[in-house]
């Protein structure tokens, strides 16, 4: 019996071993996907590798400027799509119609894009945000690590936090600047000044005398022309008269201005400063010194032709545009120069700037996407990562520039371009657009310009507080924001009608001023101003 039992146990052990050898091991003991065999490539599991994630599709609003028309095949756009695995579906909207289109999309929610560029939460947008039409992006700060890092790097936390609305939330990702710079202003024919023995202008009276002298020599000319539309002229010249109103006014209200001494808003559109300003332009217009086409947007080509042919000799524009005009002019000795801001009744000031600007907004419907987190993280990388920032500023290394001993060296085609490095990068490659470049590093930007530009910036910096900060944004709740928006629209519409009438002589500043002021008061401009002052953050 003992022998039989021993034999049975031995047979049982043999059967057990054979069975165990025939069984498959568990996945935990057979996962060799990360085990390397010496001298060979990593051994892969039998299952197929997961395929690369499909590009995330993002519908995006783009504000198009006639001086820098959008191109879907810009190197910046195509490269961003490859770098960040995104498929952008741009809806390109003329800048004159942009805010109306944005307002409609946010108010109705119909056909709203996933992302809206070139926006902030002033005016109507504040009311829309507080009423749930816009994503409170500050609630999703974990999704925006690159933006957060830039804010910290530039020391802009306080300024960014100042964009929080009454509920303590921020509804857009602003563009970020490490330092503001003087990129545009009065540009005129320096060769004419030299030929006539005239000094560089320091005041608006000096400019008037120069324009008169040119008109006398060129009776068929309109010496001062406008780029794009009057908004460029207004925003660059009004601050010297102590105001900033109109569609590009610094407060975003169109009719209110900020008193930098009293730290409060005032009704700029009916102030003595505005009256003096509009009287000055009316005088220029009446004497044939101001381009009569100023009321309509003048596209870049038409504007350039006016300057290059001598039809005009002065304008308010950007430094990077000088090269393009000079390159097309056939006038012997033609030479344009940009000058520091002229002194007016309120001193010498230029358009107000902030270290934060217009930026990215997400309509409420975007948050309902299943891949909302991926959309936000992708946008954050595209526009605020170091790779994205360099792309929108410089283009692609090896194509538009190379690095030599730590310094940027631009491609020969850019260096030798008659339009200059900055403008060629803009028009040909899509770099340096206010709409898509949301990280601005001053030292990097200066590499696109010449020594003359650096000299002008040094001169402007030595003048003091030429470029003042943007006014603070009131902390409206949703009801107050809506009340302000209701008042703003009719006031803005009336202002635009009257400013055109005053400048072109359809209305007389002297004779019709009281009627204009009464209309603005009837539209409750004083109440509008009080709402803003009552809701300033203390």
KOLGU-52732 format. One record per residue (C-alpha): x negated, y negated, z; residue number from 1; residue in three letters. Coordinates in steps of 0.001 Angstrom, whole numbers. Layout:
BEGIN
      px      py      pz   k   r
       X       Y       Z NUM ala
...
//
This chain:
BEGIN
      px      py      pz   k   r
       0       0       0   1 unk
   -2885   -2343     849   2 unk
   -4499   -1624   -2530   3 unk
   -1185   -2194   -4307   4 unk
    -648   -5541   -2464   5 unk
   -4156   -6732   -3318   6 unk
   -3643   -5846   -6957   7 unk
    -300   -7695   -7026   8 unk
   -1805  -10856   -5503   9 unk
   -4699  -10767   -7938  10 unk
   -2331  -10464  -10878  11 unk
    -222  -13349   -9519  12 unk
   -3282  -15602   -9300  13 unk
   -4303  -14754  -12867  14 unk
    -783  -15486  -14179  15 unk
    -770  -18795  -12262  16 unk
   -4090  -19882  -13736  17 unk
   -3009  -18979  -17243  18 unk
     237  -20913  -16811  19 unk
   -1580  -23982  -15474  20 unk
   -3998  -23953  -18394  21 unk
   -1072  -23892  -20819  22 unk
     691  -26897  -19267  23 unk
     180  -30555  -20450  24 unk
   -1389  -32899  -17945  25 unk
     554  -35900  -16712  26 unk
       9  -39294  -18433  27 unk
   -1744  -40589  -15318  28 unk
   -4546  -38057  -15775  29 unk
   -4821  -38236  -19555  30 unk
   -4779  -42056  -20201  31 unk
   -8042  -42514  -22067  32 unk
   -7173  -45810  -23780  33 unk
   -9753  -47705  -21691  34 unk
  -12396  -44984  -21488  35 unk
  -15401  -45524  -23705  36 unk
  -17524  -42727  -25135  37 unk
  -21190  -43621  -25240  38 unk
  -22286  -44516  -28744  39 unk
  -18736  -44632  -30097  40 unk
  -15804  -47065  -30247  41 unk
  -13138  -47054  -27575  42 unk
  -10945  -43991  -27927  43 unk
   -7367  -45046  -28689  44 unk
   -4184  -43240  -27643  45 unk
   -2233  -41470  -30286  46 unk
     655  -43969  -30075  47 unk
     542  -46993  -32470  48 unk
    -832  -50305  -31230  49 unk
    1929  -52881  -30551  50 unk
    2204  -55283  -33480  51 unk
    1375  -58992  -33070  52 unk
    4269  -61023  -31744  53 unk
    6230  -62808  -34456  54 unk
    5774  -66600  -34628  55 unk
    8226  -68483  -32456  56 unk
   10588  -70557  -34619  57 unk
   11027  -74125  -33407  58 unk
   13251  -76709  -35074  59 unk
   11781  -80138  -34461  60 unk
   12770  -83769  -35142  61 unk
   10019  -85973  -36609  62 unk
   10196  -89794  -36841  63 unk
    8851  -90726  -40283  64 unk
    7093  -94033  -40942  65 unk
    6755  -95390  -44470  66 unk
    3130  -96328  -43747  67 unk
    2326  -92714  -42861  68 unk
    4791  -90455  -44693  69 unk
    5009  -86933  -43304  70 unk
    3648  -84014  -45315  71 unk
    4552  -80463  -44362  72 unk
    1255  -79192  -45782  73 unk
    -915  -81475  -43636  74 unk
   -3886  -79561  -42300  75 unk
   -2835  -80409  -38743  76 unk
     592  -78855  -39247  77 unk
    -498  -75664  -41016  78 unk
   -3416  -75125  -38658  79 unk
   -1274  -75687  -35555  80 unk
    1143  -73043  -36788  81 unk
   -1696  -70536  -37230  82 unk
   -3540  -71410  -34025  83 unk
    -500  -71202  -31776  84 unk
    1630  -68603  -33581  85 unk
    4537  -70951  -34259  86 unk
    6817  -71605  -37205  87 unk
    7813  -75280  -37135  88 unk
   10954  -76281  -39006  89 unk
   10571  -80054  -39279  90 unk
   13531  -82313  -39877  91 unk
   11933  -85534  -41100  92 unk
   13998  -88649  -40349  93 unk
   13164  -92255  -41371  94 unk
   12135  -94298  -38350  95 unk
   14904  -96841  -38971  96 unk
   17511  -94085  -38573  97 unk
   15703  -91996  -35991  98 unk
   17234  -93222  -32754  99 unk
   20723  -93052  -34232 100 unk
   20152  -89440  -35315 101 unk
   18700  -88520  -31916 102 unk
   21617  -90162  -30129 103 unk
   24137  -88275  -32254 104 unk
   22438  -84937  -31664 105 unk
   22234  -85447  -27908 106 unk
   25751  -86839  -27556 107 unk
   27483  -84115  -29547 108 unk
   25096  -81203  -29174 109 unk
   25859  -80329  -32798 110 unk
   22909  -79060  -34803 111 unk
   20535  -80338  -32166 112 unk
   16889  -79370  -32689 113 unk
   14862  -77391  -30181 114 unk
   12396  -80243  -29728 115 unk
   12578  -84000  -30300 116 unk
    9335  -85934  -30773 117 unk
    8622  -89634  -30197 118 unk
   11103  -90167  -27347 119 unk
   11296  -91499  -23796 120 unk
   14064  -91952  -21236 121 unk
   14769  -95658  -21534 122 unk
   18171  -97044  -22430 123 unk
   20772  -94573  -23633 124 unk
   18484  -91569  -23220 125 unk
   18454  -92085  -19449 126 unk
   22228  -91852  -19317 127 unk
   22246  -88816  -21582 128 unk
   19625  -87122  -19437 129 unk
   21521  -87657  -16208 130 unk
   24663  -86339  -17859 131 unk
   23011  -83056  -18745 132 unk
   22155  -83577  -22435 133 unk
   18395  -83229  -21943 134 unk
   16314  -80597  -20159 135 unk
   14734  -81845  -16888 136 unk
   11306  -80645  -17956 137 unk
    9789  -81412  -14553 138 unk
   11822  -78458  -13244 139 unk
    9684  -76202  -15445 140 unk
    6209  -77485  -14590 141 unk
    4944  -73893  -14420 142 unk
    5560  -73716  -18168 143 unk
    3393  -76803  -18916 144 unk
     -76  -76093  -17478 145 unk
   -1934  -78004  -20194 146 unk
     163  -81140  -19744 147 unk
    -305  -80920  -15980 148 unk
   -4064  -80608  -16354 149 unk
   -4241  -83662  -18655 150 unk
   -2245  -85781  -16230 151 unk
   -4659  -84818  -13470 152 unk
   -7742  -85370  -15658 153 unk
   -6670  -88884  -16690 154 unk
   -5473  -89839  -13204 155 unk
   -1947  -90533  -14449 156 unk
     185  -88737  -11881 157 unk
    1621  -91955  -10451 158 unk
    2475  -93315  -13887 159 unk
    4029  -90044  -15010 160 unk
    6043  -89811  -11784 161 unk
    7312  -93334  -12436 162 unk
    9226  -91889  -15389 163 unk
   11383  -89793  -13045 164 unk
   15005  -90863  -13149 165 unk
   17356  -91498  -10221 166 unk
   17680  -87767   -9518 167 unk
   13914  -87511   -9047 168 unk
   13429  -85520  -12259 169 unk
   11494  -86270  -15448 170 unk
   13142  -85488  -18760 171 unk
   10285  -85777  -21256 172 unk
    6560  -85075  -21622 173 unk
    4939  -88422  -22444 174 unk
    1906  -88971  -24613 175 unk
   -1221  -89526  -22485 176 unk
   -4023  -92100  -22947 177 unk
   -7172  -92214  -20871 178 unk
   -7609  -95946  -21760 179 unk
   -5547  -98366  -23903 180 unk
   -7353 -100115  -26772 181 unk
   -6772 -102973  -29209 182 unk
   -5974 -101104  -32395 183 unk
   -4084 -103719  -34374 184 unk
   -3289 -107420  -34524 185 unk
   -3712 -110440  -36790 186 unk
   -5509 -109513  -40013 187 unk
   -6303 -112199  -42573 188 unk
   -8641 -113166  -45417 189 unk
  -11966 -114088  -43832 190 unk
  -13353 -114938  -47268 191 unk
  -10721 -117702  -47592 192 unk
  -11702 -119191  -44228 193 unk
  -15355 -119231  -45257 194 unk
  -14611 -120772  -48653 195 unk
  -12483 -123552  -47106 196 unk
  -14738 -124128  -44102 197 unk
  -11971 -123152  -41670 198 unk
  -12583 -121765  -38197 199 unk
  -11203 -118439  -37022 200 unk
   -7732 -118996  -35512 201 unk
   -7394 -119163  -31740 202 unk
   -3804 -120410  -31430 203 unk
    -547 -120137  -33366 204 unk
   -1005 -123741  -34450 205 unk
   -4345 -122721  -35978 206 unk
   -2593 -119922  -37861 207 unk
      47 -122330  -39154 208 unk
   -2646 -124664  -40517 209 unk
   -4466 -121784  -42229 210 unk
   -1255 -120559  -43850 211 unk
    -485 -124108  -45035 212 unk
   -3947 -124438  -46549 213 unk
   -3554 -121145  -48427 214 unk
     -88 -122105  -49690 215 unk
   -1488 -125371  -51028 216 unk
   -4084 -123447  -53033 217 unk
   -1643 -120675  -54027 218 unk
    1861 -122177  -54414 219 unk
    3437 -118888  -55542 220 unk
    2235 -117018  -52478 221 unk
    3884 -116159  -49170 222 unk
     772 -116265  -46988 223 unk
    2081 -114226  -44015 224 unk
    3626 -110862  -44869 225 unk
    5043 -108070  -42737 226 unk
    4062 -104409  -42466 227 unk
    6999 -101968  -42279 228 unk
    9415 -104487  -40772 229 unk
    9655 -107429  -38389 230 unk
    9341 -105148  -35355 231 unk
    5553 -104929  -35902 232 unk
    5235 -108706  -36015 233 unk
    7491 -109159  -32982 234 unk
    5784 -106684  -30691 235 unk
    2301 -108050  -31455 236 unk
    3130 -111777  -31160 237 unk
    6047 -112226  -28740 238 unk
    3954 -111546  -25585 239 unk
    2034 -114801  -26174 240 unk
    5388 -116580  -25844 241 unk
    6165 -114722  -22604 242 unk
    8764 -112367  -24080 243 unk
    9118 -108948  -25646 244 unk
   12509 -108276  -27213 245 unk
   13943 -106561  -30272 246 unk
   13840 -102940  -31397 247 unk
   10235 -102480  -30266 248 unk
   10505 -104610  -27142 249 unk
    8394 -103329  -24272 250 unk
   11336 -102647  -21932 251 unk
   13330 -100625  -24456 252 unk
   16369 -102810  -23714 253 unk
   16087 -104978  -26862 254 unk
   17185 -108134  -25037 255 unk
   15480 -108172  -21607 256 unk
   11865 -109068  -20836 257 unk
    9621 -108591  -17811 258 unk
    8244 -111486  -15746 259 unk
    4758 -110355  -14742 260 unk
    4439 -113004  -12033 261 unk
    7858 -112603  -10395 262 unk
    7947 -108818  -10993 263 unk
   11496 -108886  -12276 264 unk
   13505 -108724  -15488 265 unk
   14967 -111806  -17151 266 unk
   17236 -112370  -20165 267 unk
   14404 -112762  -22650 268 unk
   16690 -112961  -25683 269 unk
   18180 -116281  -24498 270 unk
   15087 -117706  -22773 271 unk
   13175 -120882  -23644 272 unk
   10245 -118683  -24642 273 unk
   12347 -116897  -27239 274 unk
   13778 -120187  -28517 275 unk
   10252 -121521  -29046 276 unk
    9190 -118283  -30712 277 unk
   12070 -118045  -33174 278 unk
   11685 -121772  -33960 279 unk
    8055 -121143  -34937 280 unk
    9004 -118337  -37330 281 unk
   11869 -120396  -38752 282 unk
    9388 -123153  -39552 283 unk
    7097 -120714  -41346 284 unk
   10010 -119320  -43320 285 unk
   11383 -122744  -44287 286 unk
    7981 -123839  -45616 287 unk
    7460 -120694  -47675 288 unk
    4700 -119406  -45396 289 unk
    6530 -116234  -44288 290 unk
    7403 -113403  -46655 291 unk
   11165 -113596  -47405 292 unk
   11254 -109793  -47697 293 unk
   10432 -109486  -44014 294 unk
   13987 -108459  -43064 295 unk
   13694 -105200  -45005 296 unk
   11152 -102462  -44351 297 unk
    8124 -103043  -46585 298 unk
    6449  -99734  -47353 299 unk
    2702  -99326  -47099 300 unk
    2003  -99453  -50835 301 unk
    3999 -102623  -51383 302 unk
    2459 -104283  -48340 303 unk
   -1032 -103306  -49452 304 unk
    -405 -104694  -52933 305 unk
     761 -108039  -51554 306 unk
   -2460 -108377  -49569 307 unk
   -4810 -106966  -52215 308 unk
   -3529 -109233  -55003 309 unk
   -3516 -112431  -52936 310 unk
     258 -112742  -52915 311 unk
    -272 -112852  -49135 312 unk
   -3405 -113507  -47092 313 unk
   -2385 -112717  -43504 314 unk
    -434 -109991  -41764 315 unk
      -5 -108155  -38485 316 unk
   -1114 -104561  -38916 317 unk
   -3674 -102024  -37746 318 unk
   -7437 -102132  -38148 319 unk
   -7616  -98776  -39892 320 unk
   -5556 -100186  -42777 321 unk
   -8131 -102829  -43730 322 unk
  -10270 -100405  -45741 323 unk
   -7400  -99262  -47945 324 unk
   -6421 -102808  -48889 325 unk
  -10013 -103871  -49506 326 unk
  -10663 -100831  -51670 327 unk
   -7819 -101690  -54059 328 unk
   -8400 -105445  -54328 329 unk
   -9994 -106834  -57497 330 unk
  -10573 -110305  -55997 331 unk
  -14264 -111226  -55899 332 unk
  -15567 -111462  -52356 333 unk
  -12288 -110199  -50874 334 unk
  -12796 -109613  -47156 335 unk
  -10272 -108927  -44406 336 unk
  -10939 -109321  -40703 337 unk
   -8927 -108571  -37557 338 unk
   -8795 -111209  -34844 339 unk
   -8024 -111172  -31107 340 unk
   -4516 -112187  -30004 341 unk
   -3649 -115843  -30535 342 unk
   -2826 -118106  -27634 343 unk
     795 -119184  -27272 344 unk
    2803 -120987  -24582 345 unk
    2311 -118041  -22201 346 unk
   -1366 -117450  -22998 347 unk
   -3084 -114953  -25303 348 unk
   -1394 -111577  -25058 349 unk
    -830 -108545  -27236 350 unk
    1882 -105887  -27211 351 unk
    2160 -104242  -23844 352 unk
     828 -100737  -23541 353 unk
     797  -97964  -21032 354 unk
   -1438  -95012  -20462 355 unk
    1651  -92985  -21177 356 unk
    3770  -93312  -24296 357 unk
    6617  -91740  -26200 358 unk
    6577  -87983  -26201 359 unk
    8485  -84716  -26242 360 unk
   12076  -84081  -25229 361 unk
   14051  -80825  -25137 362 unk
   17835  -80981  -25779 363 unk
   19883  -79048  -23229 364 unk
   20760  -76343  -25762 365 unk
   17084  -75346  -25975 366 unk
   17189  -74071  -22396 367 unk
   19834  -71564  -23473 368 unk
   17425  -69797  -25822 369 unk
   16352  -66373  -24601 370 unk
   12760  -67371  -25331 371 unk
   12985  -70839  -23737 372 unk
    9860  -70264  -21647 373 unk
    7894  -69277  -24739 374 unk
    9118  -72366  -26619 375 unk
    7995  -74711  -23831 376 unk
    4661  -72966  -23310 377 unk
    3988  -73078  -27047 378 unk
    4790  -76793  -27289 379 unk
    2570  -77421  -24267 380 unk
    -352  -75651  -25959 381 unk
     215  -77192  -29390 382 unk
     120  -80780  -28161 383 unk
   -1683  -80872  -24806 384 unk
   -4327  -78124  -24839 385 unk
   -7894  -79170  -25674 386 unk
   -7700  -77237  -28949 387 unk
   -4445  -78946  -29862 388 unk
   -5670  -82392  -28802 389 unk
   -8760  -82103  -31005 390 unk
   -6702  -80842  -33925 391 unk
   -4244  -83773  -33935 392 unk
   -7087  -86253  -33420 393 unk
  -10009  -84936  -35487 394 unk
   -8644  -82197  -37732 395 unk
  -10468  -78901  -38091 396 unk
  -14138  -78397  -37290 397 unk
  -15972  -77418  -40453 398 unk
  -13416  -79178  -42657 399 unk
  -12984  -82757  -41465 400 unk
  -15935  -82870  -39066 401 unk
  -18850  -80973  -37583 402 unk
  -20657  -81258  -34259 403 unk
  -24343  -82235  -34285 404 unk
  -26197  -82529  -30970 405 unk
  -22910  -82957  -29187 406 unk
  -21748  -85776  -31457 407 unk
  -18952  -85842  -34013 408 unk
  -20052  -86109  -37622 409 unk
  -17267  -86677  -40128 410 unk
  -17142  -85076  -43561 411 unk
  -18635  -87132  -46412 412 unk
  -15224  -87592  -48047 413 unk
  -14036  -89398  -44897 414 unk
  -17181  -91452  -44406 415 unk
  -17156  -92582  -48042 416 unk
  -13402  -93115  -48331 417 unk
  -12444  -96702  -49243 418 unk
   -9540  -96416  -46781 419 unk
  -11888  -95626  -43914 420 unk
  -12175  -92594  -41659 421 unk
   -9125  -93250  -39489 422 unk
   -6639  -93963  -42271 423 unk
   -7855  -91108  -44472 424 unk
   -7567  -88691  -41569 425 unk
   -4004  -89928  -41087 426 unk
   -2697  -89881  -44634 427 unk
   -4519  -86825  -45963 428 unk
   -4680  -84585  -42916 429 unk
   -2034  -85863  -40475 430 unk
   -4464  -86806  -37702 431 unk
   -3838  -89816  -35478 432 unk
     -60  -90022  -35872 433 unk
    1731  -91596  -32908 434 unk
    4415  -88939  -33316 435 unk
    2254  -85836  -33016 436 unk
    -986  -86925  -31334 437 unk
     -82  -86902  -27665 438 unk
   -3556  -86888  -26103 439 unk
   -5663  -89998  -26773 440 unk
   -9272  -90106  -25579 441 unk
  -10741  -93575  -26144 442 unk
  -14325  -92412  -26666 443 unk
  -13165  -89891  -29245 444 unk
  -11011  -92455  -31066 445 unk
  -13849  -94979  -31313 446 unk
  -15852  -92548  -33463 447 unk
  -13365  -93181  -36297 448 unk
  -14145  -96891  -36468 449 unk
  -17092  -99129  -37289 450 unk
  -19259 -101444  -35181 451 unk
  -17055 -104404  -36082 452 unk
  -14079 -102755  -34419 453 unk
  -16082 -102078  -31269 454 unk
  -17132 -105747  -31224 455 unk
  -13511 -106928  -31493 456 unk
  -12486 -104649  -28631 457 unk
  -15285 -106019  -26467 458 unk
  -14148 -109567  -27226 459 unk
  -10554 -108729  -26341 460 unk
  -11600 -107032  -23093 461 unk
  -13554 -110149  -22116 462 unk
  -10397 -112286  -22474 463 unk
   -8754 -110735  -19408 464 unk
   -5276 -109246  -19166 465 unk
   -4548 -109439  -22900 466 unk
   -2923 -106001  -22992 467 unk
    -585 -105788  -20031 468 unk
    1195 -102698  -18778 469 unk
    4731 -101773  -19780 470 unk
    7541 -102904  -17457 471 unk
    8794 -100453  -14828 472 unk
   11822  -98306  -15568 473 unk
   14787  -98725  -13193 474 unk
   15886  -95698  -11173 475 unk
   19404  -95448  -12565 476 unk
   21839  -92786  -11507 477 unk
   24029  -91361  -14278 478 unk
   26824  -93924  -13797 479 unk
   24455  -96893  -13745 480 unk
   22561  -95568  -16765 481 unk
   25840  -95212  -18650 482 unk
   26922  -98729  -17661 483 unk
   23591 -100116  -18882 484 unk
   23850  -98213  -22169 485 unk
   27375  -99529  -22781 486 unk
   26148 -103113  -22366 487 unk
   22914 -102634  -24309 488 unk
   24366 -101683  -27705 489 unk
   26550 -104736  -28446 490 unk
   23879 -107075  -27066 491 unk
   21263 -105477  -29281 492 unk
   23490 -105660  -32355 493 unk
   24253 -109331  -31764 494 unk
   20594 -110139  -31197 495 unk
   19546 -108537  -34495 496 unk
   22153 -110559  -36419 497 unk
   21169 -113839  -34797 498 unk
   17380 -113431  -35016 499 unk
   17612 -112850  -38765 500 unk
   19956 -115834  -39135 501 unk
   17686 -118127  -37130 502 unk
   14503 -117196  -38996 503 unk
   15985 -117335  -42496 504 unk
   17833 -120609  -41854 505 unk
   21349 -119197  -42081 506 unk
   21713 -120595  -38587 507 unk
   19918 -123572  -37070 508 unk
   18002 -123020  -33864 509 unk
   18694 -126593  -32800 510 unk
   22353 -126779  -33783 511 unk
   23528 -123210  -33156 512 unk
   21489 -122238  -30110 513 unk
   24269 -122915  -27599 514 unk
   26748 -120845  -29624 515 unk
   24279 -117967  -29673 516 unk
   23662 -118153  -25918 517 unk
   27399 -118270  -25236 518 unk
   27949 -115156  -27349 519 unk
   25213 -113260  -25505 520 unk
   26648 -114340  -22160 521 unk
   30112 -113257  -23279 522 unk
   28557 -109866  -24042 523 unk
   27358 -109892  -20396 524 unk
   23623 -110202  -20816 525 unk
   23317 -111567  -17273 526 unk
   25133 -108541  -15886 527 unk
   22898 -106276  -17966 528 unk
   19833 -107969  -16484 529 unk
   21201 -107650  -12940 530 unk
   21731 -103903  -13358 531 unk
   18067 -103527  -14275 532 unk
   16778 -105649  -11385 533 unk
   19093 -104067   -8811 534 unk
   17756 -100607   -9632 535 unk
   14040 -101266   -9630 536 unk
   12121  -98820   -7468 537 unk
   11062 -100553   -4263 538 unk
//
